[in-house]
Every structure is written in C-alpha cells, then in structure tokens.
C-alpha cells in the first residue's frame, strides 16, 4: 500500500534536464563538442515506452537548433538489464544518445 501511494505521488515523467541535485535522474543532458555539435543524452524510466526517449531527443534537438532541419547521429539506444543478486533481472532505464549538428539541413542527410 505504501508503494502504491508513493508511486501515485510521483506523477508523469516531466520533460526537463537531468539534475542530480534536484533528484531528477530522467530527462535530457547535452554538452557542446569541440567541433560545435552537441552530444545529447536522454534517459527515461524502464516503465516508459522507448518512443518517449525519441520524443524527448527530438524535442531537445529542435530547442537547441532553433529549427527542425538538423543532422542526428544516434550511436546508443540502450536498455541494460538490471540483475538481481538472487534470480533473474528486469529491464533497466532506456537511454538514447547521439550527436546533433544544427549547421546542416536534414535534406542533406
């Protein structure tokens, strides 16, 4: 019953930056690369559909670029298995990571 109450308080996943100090392990995080692109990571909880990670990735890409014409290079789509000490495991959080180049047009892909 306590678990049910706690999960009800959590509410839906918010689109926001990952922030350990705010106890927000899910969302997006980006950094600028030496060549001017972005490295963009999105993490959503295991209970979420993997399409949510793609939606977050594309939304953040449009925000960073300011337009929908960009080049993406997704190099990691991962859902690692979390192992238990005793038996089996469960799917872990879903991670989507890639490079974002705002200076080219998607038509050039």
C-alpha positions in Angstrom: 0.0 0.0 0.0 2.9 2.4 0.8 4.5 1.7 -2.6 1.2 2.4 -4.3 0.9 5.7 -2.5 4.4 6.7 -3.3 4.1 5.9 -7.0 0.9 7.8 -7.3 2.7 10.9 -5.9 5.5 10.7 -8.5 3.2 11.7 -11.3 4.0 11.6 -15.0 7.6 12.0 -16.3 8.4 15.6 -16.8 10.4 16.9 -19.8 13.3 18.5 -18.1 17.1 18.4 -17.7 18.7 15.6 -15.7 19.6 17.2 -12.4 21.1 15.1 -9.6 20.8 17.9 -7.1 17.1 18.1 -7.7 16.8 14.2 -7.6 15.8 14.1 -11.2 17.6 11.2 -12.9 15.4 11.3 -16.0 15.2 13.7 -18.9 17.9 15.1 -21.1 21.5 16.3 -20.8 23.6 17.9 -23.5 27.2 19.1 -23.9 28.9 21.0 -26.7 31.6 19.1 -28.6 34.9 20.6 -29.8 33.6 20.8 -33.4 30.5 22.8 -32.4 28.0 19.9 -32.4 26.1 18.7 -29.4 26.2 15.4 -27.6 22.7 14.7 -26.4 21.6 12.1 -23.9 18.0 11.2 -23.0 17.1 8.8 -20.1 13.6 7.6 -19.4 12.5 5.1 -16.7 12.2 1.4 -17.5 8.4 1.6 -17.2 8.2 4.2 -20.0 7.8 3.3 -23.7 11.1 3.6 -25.6 9.4 6.0 -28.1 9.3 8.6 -25.2 13.1 8.7 -25.3 13.0 9.5 -29.0 10.3 12.2 -28.5 12.4 13.8 -25.8 15.5 13.6 -28.0 13.8 15.3 -31.0 12.2 17.9 -28.8 15.5 18.9 -27.3 17.2 18.9 -30.7 14.7 21.4 -32.0 15.1 23.6 -28.9 18.9 23.6 -29.2 19.0 24.2 -33.0 16.0 26.6 -33.2 14.8 24.8 -36.3 13.7 21.3 -37.4 16.5 20.9 -40.0 19.4 19.2 -38.3 21.5 16.1 -38.7 21.4 13.4 -36.0 23.7 10.6 -35.4 22.2 8.3 -32.7 25.0 6.0 -31.5 23.4 4.5 -28.5 19.9 3.1 -27.8 20.3 1.0 -24.7 18.1 -0.6 -22.1 20.5 -2.5 -19.9 19.3 -5.4 -17.8 19.4 -4.8 -14.1 20.4 -8.1 -12.4 19.2 -9.2 -9.0 21.5 -10.9 -6.6 19.2 -13.9 -6.3 17.4 -14.7 -9.6 16.9 -13.1 -12.9 16.7 -9.4 -13.7 14.5 -6.7 -15.1 14.8 -4.1 -17.9 16.7 -1.0 -16.8 16.2 2.6 -17.8 16.1 3.4 -21.5 19.0 5.6 -22.8 19.2 7.3 -26.2 22.4 9.2 -27.0 23.7 10.8 -30.1 25.4 13.8 -31.8 23.3 16.7 -33.1 24.6 19.0 -35.8 22.5 22.2 -36.2 24.5 23.6 -39.1 23.3 21.3 -41.8 19.9 20.7 -43.3 18.1 17.3 -42.8 17.6 17.2 -46.6 21.4 16.8 -47.0 21.2 13.5 -44.9 
